[in-house]
Amino acid sequence: MNKARIAWVIAAVVVLSVTLSLVRRARQGIHPAPDAAFQPAAIAPLWPVPTEPYQLQGFQPGRVRQGMVMFLFIDGLALEPFQSMLEAGELPVIAELLESQPSLQLAAMGTFPSSTAPSVSEILTGRWSHFQVGGADKIHSFDRRTAELVRYEVEGHAWDGNQPTLFDEVSGAGGSAISYFEGYFPGANLNVQDELSYLWDIAEDRVRARNIGAYDRKMVDDFSARLSRAERAPNFVFIRFGAVDTAGHFFGPDSPEYRTAMRRTDEQVGRLLDQLRLARLPDGTSLADAATFLLFSDHGMAATRRFVDLDHRLAELGFDPWPTSSPAAVIATTIDRKGVFEHDVVAVPGGSNVSMIYLRARGEVRPMAWSKTPPGLDGHAVRNGRGEVVDLLRALAETEGVDLVVGPTGPQTLRIERSPQAGATLVRYFDPAGAWTIGYVPDDRRDDPFGYCPDAPELCCGSVPAPGDSCLHTVGEWESATARFPLPSGPFFMFKAFSGDPSTRQDILLTAEPGAGFMQGTRGDHGAFSEALVRVPLLVIGPTVDPDAVVPHPRLIDIFPTTLDFLGLLDDAVAVDGRVMPVFRREGAAGGG
């Protein structure tokens, strides 16, 4: 099949996906806007991009501290290649931005699964995804209530849960908040998204790498045109750049195309800064001078050269899987959602070097067959379609290309299997305040799945602990004690992945070995659990940044309370799991207007 034909096939798939998304959105309804200022809009500059300086009336009056926070969110930006290119002078705009203002360069802990969802939900709410109801806690999942696949990248309404976002907080305080993202948020005064244009750009990138970044350029043009027509400057701007993630998936993070995408993104950041310099505030400063920038990624990117065919493996084990691991299968299952009732297991790639497995409850009357946890799930022994009892966790762990396999063995216990023989049990208790304390019980301390015991034996229990035992540790203790390990905060992240909405909670979770993935056709991916995927760049740049600040264990979830604190909107009544990072000088924020 030649490149032109491939492009048309991908484009057809894109159009179909977006059409289905729009139909679902119409069926489910759009969230009500907080006020009349809400404008859902597509990327299509209606006015020329400015070339001369222009005047703004300052910032929107309200309780928001005067100034602008701009999130430069570079999807799929891996820490190591970013740092190496920055040091080599291959990202001159970002390097100059770091030099022009006080700044901090941090390596922040992300989340698990290491994908845009739940990362964005946690960044914008400051709450771990399992505490959010109705939000995006996995990039792909299966909903037992509706027996449908959920794919958040084409379901814009699904990103907003029951937790207040930064958009809600800013607009609720009388400020102005703008989002450029694949989903939309009711709290934003302006949501700019164009799924068709973005996905079409991805289709072109797949066969003609020279077009990488075309959509990002359109987005910068759109923001520049809208800003030049505005009366006042916004207080909060959230901009997602997608070229790096696209190049990572199609070509791999070790490819020339990935580095080209990073350079193109650097250029677009430069064009954005040029436009901010044209916008003048009443005190004579430019918006670029008054702004505070947070540049970060949502997850890393790992090379995937080997496809792990879970559908084939599950069939070998006596199950009848609903195929979801190829682009064609994704479209087929999106169109024929009720086809799932012909099968007894769904393996949903979620990144795609992480996969969620859902087992059907046997003996149930359709369509309720998917609505309950399978009654045959006894520990990790499962009865297949032939009536045989299969140790499914162990069998999957022995599959070539699979790394970790995790499943519940009780209400507060998880079993971890890791090829070839390493295994462990996780036990969770709750303290009087409801906080988690977790114990890690490896089968063999010399070969434990997370690799903690040889260097930190105090983290490993010799037997199943009782409440109050010294080998139980809080979430914060796990975070601090394991920050130096390749699989940081493993016990917490595993329990987090098996919490949250029961309707989309998987029965078994798998991660792939380095170099392997569960989705056909990718050369790079994310979603799994390793330092390269969950530790990401975080740059804080602005006139009030403290360049000498010490930030122990920075996390993406800390961005929400830190931003609220900077804007003067932090309220003890807002529940957060993040911490305020001490990155700003305490004398207050600068800004004109």
N, C-alpha and C positions, 0 to 999 in steps of 0.2 A: 504494500500500500504506500503510495507516494505521499510526500509531506502535505501537498495541497489537499488531498483526500482526507488525511488525518486531521488537518485543521478543520475541514467542514464537518467531520464526524464529531469532533470535540465541540465545535460551535453548536451543532444540533443538540448535543447533550446539555450544553449550557443553557440554551434557550428553553429546552424542556424543563430543566431543573428550576429555572427562574419562574416559568409559567406556573408550575406546580406550587412554588412558594407563594406566588401572588394569589393563586386560588385559595390556598390554605389561609393566607392572611385575611382575605375577604370573608372567608367562612367564619374565622375566629374573631374578627374584629380588631381594630387598632385601639391601643390604650388611649384614654382621654388625655388631652393636653392639659398642663397645669394652668395655662392662661392662653390668651389669644395670640401671644407671640410665637407659639409653637408652629413651626413650618416644616413638615417633612418635604424634602426636596431632593431631586436627582442632581448629579454632577453635570452641569451644563452652564458654563459662564454666560450670563445674559448680557454682560457689559464687558468692555475692554479691560484687560489687565493694566493697572496704572503704571506709568513710567515717570511721573513727576510727583514730588511731595504733595501731600494733602493734609488737611486739618481735621482732627476729631475733637469732640467736646469733652474728652476725658472718659471716665468710666461710668457705668450705670450707677446712679445713686442708690444706696441701700446699705445694708449692714455688712456687706463684704468689704474687707480691708482693701483699700485702693491699690490696684496693681493687676497684673495678668499672670496667670499660671498657664503655661502651654505644655501639654504632654506630647512629646515626639515619640510615638510608639512604633518601633521598628519590628514588625512581626518576624519571628524566626531568626533573630540576630544572635548567633552563637558567641559565647564569651571569648574563646581563644582566637578565632580568626579576626574578630573585631579588634581585640587588643593588639594583635600582631600587625594588622593593617594600619591602625592608628599610630603605632610606634614607628612604622616604616614610612609614614608620611603619605599614605595612600588615601587618607580621608581628610583632606586639608581643611574643609569647611568646619567639620566637627572639632578638629584640632585648634583652629583659630577661635572658635566659639569658647572652647575651654580656656584659651589664653586671654581672651578679651574681658572676661568677667571672673570674679571669684567662683571657684568650682570644686566639686568633689567627684572622684571616680571610684565607684563602689562595685562590688560583685554581690548581687542580691540573690537570696534564695527565692525561688519561684514556688511552684506547687506541684501536686500530682493529682490526676494525670497531667503531664507537662504539655499542655495544649492551650489554645486560645481560650477555650472554655475548659476549666473554670478560671483561668488566670485573670481574664478581664473582669469577670464578676467579682473576684476578690480584690483586685486593684481598685475598682470603683466603689466598693462598699466597705472594705476593711474587715469583712467577715469571711471565715472559711466557708467554702461552698456548701458543706453539709448542714450549715445553719440556715441556708437560704431556701425558701420555698418558692418554686416556680421559676427559678433562674437556670442558667446554663451551667451544669456541674460536670459535663463531659462534652467533648466536641461532637461525638456520636453516641447514641444510646438507643435502647429499645424500651418502649413504653408498654408495660404489661396491660394497662387499662385499655389502651386503644389497639394493641397489637400492631404498632407502627414503629418504624425507625424514626428517630429524631436526629436531624442533621442541622445543627445550629447555623452553619454558614449560609443556608438558604431559608432560614426561618427568623427573619428580623425581629419579630415580636417576642421571641423566646428568650432574649437576653436579659430582660428586666424582671427580677423577682420581687420578693416582698420586703427587701431591705432598701433603705434610702441610699441612693447613689450620690456621687459628687455633683451630678447634674441637679438632683433634687435639692441638695443642700444649698447650692449656689443660687439657683433660680428662686428657691423658697425664701432666701434672704434678700431678694430684690436685685440680685446680680444677673449677669448674662452668661449663658453656657452654650457651647457649640460642640457638636459631635460629628466627626467624619469617620464612619465606621460601618462595617457590614450589617450590624444590627442597629436598632434605634431605641432610644430611651425617652420615656414620656417627660422626664424632668428637664431635658434639654430644651432650650429656647429654639434651637435649630438643629435638626437631624439631617445631614446630607449623606445620602447613600444612593448608589446606582448599581444594583446587583448585576444587571445585564451587562453594563459597560465593563465592570470589573471582571466578571467571569469570561467575557469575550476577550479581554486583554490577557487573561490566563491562557485561554485557548491559543492565542497567537504566540505567546511566550513559549508554549510547548514546542512549537515547530520553528519559530524564528526568534532566537534568543536576543537578537539585536533590539527587539521591542520591549525588553524588560524595563519596567518603570514608566510606561506610557500612561497608565492609570494614575500613578502617583503625581505625574506632571499635571494631568488634568485637575487633580484635587487641589494642588497648590494654586493653579490658575483660578479655580473656582473660589477658593478662600480669599485670594487677593482681590478678585473682582467684587465679592460681597463686602469685604472690609472697606474698600474704597467708597462704597455707596452707603455705609453705615454712618449714623450720627455719633455713636459712642463705641469705645473699644470694649470687647468682651472681657469678662473676668476669668473665664476658664475655657480653654480650647483643647479638645482631645482629637488628635490626628493620628490615624493608623497608616503607616507606609507598608505596602504589601509585597513589593518586588523581591525582597530578600527571601521571604518565606516561599514564594512561588519558585524562585530559582533553586532553593534548597531542596524542595520536593522533586522537581523535574530533573535536576542535574547533580544534586548532592552538595554538601557543604565544603567538600574538598575540590570543587570544580572551578574552572575559570569563570563560568557563568555566575556562580555565587559571589565571587569577588567583584565581578562586573556589576552585579545588582547592588552590592554595598557601595561601590563608587557612584552609581547612579542615584542611590538614595542620598548620599552625601551631597551630590549636586542639587537635589531637590530641597534639601534642608537649606542650602545656600540661597536658592531662589526664594524660599520662604522668608529667610532673614532679610534679603534685599527688599522684599515688599514691606516687612515690618519697619524697616528703616525709613520708608517713605511716609509712614503714618505718624504724624506729629501730634503731640499732646499739648494742652494749654501752657505747660511750663517750658515748652521749647524742646523737650526731650523727644526722642522717637520711641515708638512702642517696643522696638527691639531693645533699647536701653532700659526700659522699665520692666520688661518681662522677666519672669523666672521660668527656666526650662527644666523639665525632667525628661531625659532621654533614656529609654529602657526597652527591653524586649519582654515578651511574655513567656518564652521558652527557648531552649537551644535547638540544635539540629544535628542529627547523626546520620552518617552514610548508611544506606540500606541497599545492599547489592543482592541479597538472597531473599526470596519469597518463601515464607512459611505457610503452607497451604493447610490451614486449620480445618477447612471444610472436608478435605480429603482425609485428614487424620481422624476427625470425628466419625466419618463414615467407616473407616477401618475399625474403630472401636465399637461399632454397632449402632450408631446414631444416624439420624436423617436430618442433616443441617439445612437451614434456609440460607442459600448462598448470598454472601454480602461482601466478598473480598476482592472483587474486580470492579472497575468502572462500569462495565456493562451490567453487572449484578446490582450495583447501586441504583442504576436507573430502573431496572426491572422491578426491584423490590419497592422502589418509590412509587411506581405506577400501580403495581398489583400488590397492595399491602395485605390483602386478605389471603394471599398465597402462603403466608406464614402458617396457616392452619393445616397445611399439608405436611408440616415438618415438626420435629420435636426438640430442636435446639437452634439457637441463633448465636453466631459469633460475630460481634460487631467491632471491626477495627476502629480504634479511637485515637488515631494520631499519625501513623498507624503502627508504631512498634509497641503499642499496648492494645489488648483486645479484651472485650467484655463478653462473657458467655452466659446466655440465659437458657435455662432448661424448662421445658414445658411440663406442667402438672398433668400426669396421666389420669384417665378416667373422668375428666371434667367434661361437661356438656359445652360444646362450642356455642358462642365465642369466648366462654369464660376460661378456656383451657390455659390461657397465658396469664390469667389475672392473679394467680396465687403462687407462692413458693412451692416448688415440687415436693410432694409428700415423700417421694423416694430418696430425697437428699439426706442421707444418714451419715453425718460426719462428712467424709469425702468419698464415700462409696455410693455409686449411682447405678440404678438398673437401666440397662439400655433397651433398645427396641426388640432385641431377641430374648429379653428376660434375664440376661446375664448381669451379674453384679460387677461393676468396673470401678477400680480405684482411680477415679478420673484425674485427681490432682497428680498422682504419681505417673499415670500414663501420659499426661500432657507434658509433665516435666521431663520425661524421657524422649520427647519429640525433638528432633534436630532443629536447632534455631530458637528454641524456647529457653528463656532464662528463668524468671520467677513465675510460679503458679501459686495463687492465693485463693483460699475459700474458707467460709465460716464452718466451724465444727460445733458451735453452740452460740447462745445469745451474745456472749462477750468474749468469744475466743475465735482466733483465726489460725489456720494451718498454712505454713509456707513450705513449698517444695522447690528445690533448686537442683538442677542436674549437675553432677551425676548422682550424688547421694545426700547432699546437704539438706537438712530440714529443720524446722523450728515451729514452736507454738507461741502465739501472742495472746496475752491475757489482759483484759481491761477491767479496771474497777473505777468507781466514781467516789470522789471525796465528798464530805458533807455539803460543799458548795456546788457539786455537780461537775467539777473538773475531772479530766481523765488522769488516771495513773496507770501506766502500762508496764507489763513485765515481758521480757524476751527470754524464751526458754529454748535454746538450741538443742538438737539431738546430740551434737558433738561439738564441744567448744573449739576443737581444732579445725573444724570445717563448717562454720555456721553460715547461713545464707547471706547475711549482711556483712560478714567479715569483721565484726566488732571484737569478738572474744579474745583473740591473741594479744591485741594491743590494749584493750580496755575490758579486762575480765569482770570488773565491777558492774558492767552493763548487762551481764548475762546471768540468768537465774539457773541454778543447778536442778531445780524441780519447779513444778507449778507453784507460784507464790500465793500466800494468803494476803488478804487486805492488810496494809500496813507494813509488809515486809520491806527490807532495805533495798532489795533489787527492783522494786517498783519505782518508776520515775515519771515525773510530770512531763507535759509536752515541752515546756521550756528547758527542762533538764536534758531531755533527749536532743533537743536542738543544739544546745551548747556542747554536749559531750560528743556528738557525732559530726560536728561541722567539718572536721578534717577528713572524714571517711568518704570513699567514692559513692556510697549510698546513704546520704545524710538524712536524719530524721525518719528512718525507715519505719519503725513501729507506729509512729503517729500517722504518717501518710497512708499506711496500709489500712488502719482503722477508719481514717477519713474517707478512703475510697469505698468502704462498705457501710457508710452512714448516709444520711440524707434521705431523699424521696424513695420510699419502698417500691414505687411503681417502675422506676428506672434503675433500681439497684441490681447489679449483676449477681449471679450465683457464684461465678468463678472469674478471676481476673488473671491475665497473663501478660508478661512483658517479654520482649524479644531480646536475644543476645545481640551484642554489638555487631552491626553489619547486616542484621536481619530485620524483616518487617512482615506484617500481616496483610498488606495491601499490594496487589499487583501493580506494576508499572511505575513505582516510585524509585528514586535514586537517593533520596534523603528523607528523613522523617523525625518524628518526636512523639511524645506521649509516654514513653517509658520512664524508668526511675533510675537516673544516674546523675552524677554531678554535672556532666557535660550538658544535660538537658534541663536540670532544675536550677542551675546557678547561672545567672544572666547579667549583662551589663546594666548599671544604673548610674547615670550621670546627673548631677544636680548643679545647675548653673544659674547665677543671678547676682544682683548687686548686694543682697543681704546673706549670701551663702558664707558659712564659716569654713574656709579651706583647711583649717587645722582640726576640724571636728573629728572625733573618734566615734564611729558607729559600730558597736559590736553586733554581729550577726544581722545585717540589714536584710529585709525581706520585701517582696513586692506588696504584700498585704499591709505593710507599714506606710505605703504611699497615701492611702486614704486619710488616716488621722494626721499625718504630717502636712498634707495639703490643707486640710481644714484648719489646722493650727496656724499655718501661714496666713490664711485668708481671714483669720479671726472668727471662725465659725465652729470651732471645736466645742462640743457640748457634752457634758457628762451623761446626759440622757440618751445619747446615741450609743448603742452597743457596738463595740468594735473588738476584734481580736488582734488588730495591729497595734503597734506602738508608735508614738511620735519619735521620729528620728531626730537627733540633735544636730541638724545640718544647717540651721539658720542662726544668725546672731540675734539676740533677744531684744535689740532696741527697736524692732519693728520693720515693716516692709517699706520699700521705696516705691514711688510711682507718681505719675502726674495726673491732674484732673480733678 
